[in-house]
Amino acid sequence: MEGTQYLIVIVEDDDGMRRALERLLRISGYRTLAFDSAEAPGATNATVGVACLVLDVQLPGRSGPEFYAQLGAGRPPAVFITSHDSPATRRAISRFGGSELICKPFPGKVLLDAIVRAMHRGPPP
């Protein structure tokens, strides 16, 4: 699936990380839209027709898992990223239908592989 023009939406509050994710995905052939929070204007509407979401777990305001849950049925698959892995974090992501969690820092290939797996799996039930 790499080298395609699938659209990936990124929600990451750290400016440097968000820009790095955008660069990585663009040079890998993906189109991107990026937001600094789940409350950013357009973030929710931007998920329509998206191949995959890359969501930071800890965001100001609504968390990545909360944002994902509120999208409801038909939401795209998601890859969650975090600096603070814990059993509670994994349970929250699983409860909201997420299946991919990556701990920061991570090599770019780890994220790209997780996106491909998530897209193959498709949206949660």
Summary of the structure (lengths in Angstrom):
residues: 125
radius of gyration: 12.8
end to end distance: 22.2
largest distance: 34.8
contacts: 396
relative contact order: 0.18
helix: 37%
strand: 19%
